[in-house]
């Protein structure tokens, strides 16, 4: 009886572990750039056009303009902590939800990446005030 119960449990654990290994992770350089408040480093992961939703800015911007807008944000809001809370993928897209703690308030960050060639690039960044923290 114990063996017939144990085998399905082991199979389920092996399959879920294998699925977790297959899940694509957000490039660590993105987290490091956010933690450092470094828009130049973050720009390495931006697509040529990025949808940016950041406080009073909401539009599609070229990579260079988006880098400047993010740089302005990082200079006004000094980063204390950046933590990815959830990440996942569906089809050819990856996404992440993170908490951003600054000296002037807390924010929730969402970003969407899609592969361009072989590299995942950011197509959308949304930074919103986090009222819950």
RARA-V164953 format. One record per residue. N is the residue number from 1. RES is the residue in one small letter. D_FIRST is the distance of its C-alpha to the first C-alpha in Angstrom with 1 decimal. Layout:
<<N	RES	D_FIRST> <N	RES	D_FIRST>>
This chain:
<<1	x	0.0> <2	x	3.8> <3	x	5.5> <4	x	5.3> <5	x	6.5> <6	x	8.7> <7	x	10.5> <8	x	12.1> <9	x	13.2> <10	x	14.8> <11	x	16.5> <12	x	17.8> <13	x	19.2> <14	x	20.8> <15	x	22.4> <16	x	23.7> <17	x	25.1> <18	x	26.8> <19	x	28.3> <20	x	29.7> <21	x	31.3> <22	x	32.9> <23	x	34.4> <24	x	38.1> <25	x	39.6> <26	x	43.0> <27	x	45.5> <28	x	45.9> <29	x	49.7> <30	x	49.6> <31	x	48.1> <32	x	50.5> <33	x	53.5> <34	x	52.6> <35	x	52.1> <36	x	55.5> <37	x	57.1> <38	x	58.3> <39	x	59.3> <40	x	60.5> <41	x	57.1> <42	x	55.4> <43	x	57.9> <44	x	56.4> <45	x	53.4> <46	x	55.4> <47	x	56.0> <48	x	59.6> <49	x	59.5> <50	x	57.3> <51	x	56.8> <52	x	57.4> <53	x	56.9> <54	x	58.2> <55	x	59.9> <56	x	63.1> <57	x	62.5> <58	x	60.7> <59	x	61.4> <60	x	60.8> <61	x	62.4> <62	x	63.2> <63	x	61.3> <64	x	64.4> <65	x	65.1> <66	x	61.4> <67	x	61.6> <68	x	64.8> <69	x	63.3> <70	x	60.2> <71	x	62.6> <72	x	64.6> <73	x	61.5> <74	x	60.4> <75	x	63.9> <76	x	64.0> <77	x	60.5> <78	x	59.7> <79	x	55.9> <80	x	54.1> <81	x	50.5> <82	x	48.6> <83	x	44.9> <84	x	42.8> <85	x	40.3> <86	x	38.7> <87	x	39.0> <88	x	37.7> <89	x	38.8> <90	x	39.2> <91	x	40.7> <92	x	43.6> <93	x	43.9> <94	x	42.6> <95	x	43.2> <96	x	43.0> <97	x	43.7> <98	x	45.2> <99	x	47.0> <100	x	50.5> <101	x	52.2> <102	x	56.0> <103	x	58.9> <104	x	59.9> <105	x	56.6> <106	x	53.1> <107	x	52.1> <108	x	49.2> <109	x	49.3> <110	x	47.8> <111	x	48.3> <112	x	47.5> <113	x	47.6> <114	x	47.9> <115	x	48.3> <116	x	51.9> <117	x	52.0> <118	x	49.2> <119	x	49.6> <120	x	48.1> <121	x	51.1> <122	x	51.4> <123	x	52.7> <124	x	52.5> <125	x	52.7> <126	x	52.7> <127	x	53.5> <128	x	53.7> <129	x	54.4> <130	x	51.2> <131	x	52.1> <132	x	48.8> <133	x	49.2>>
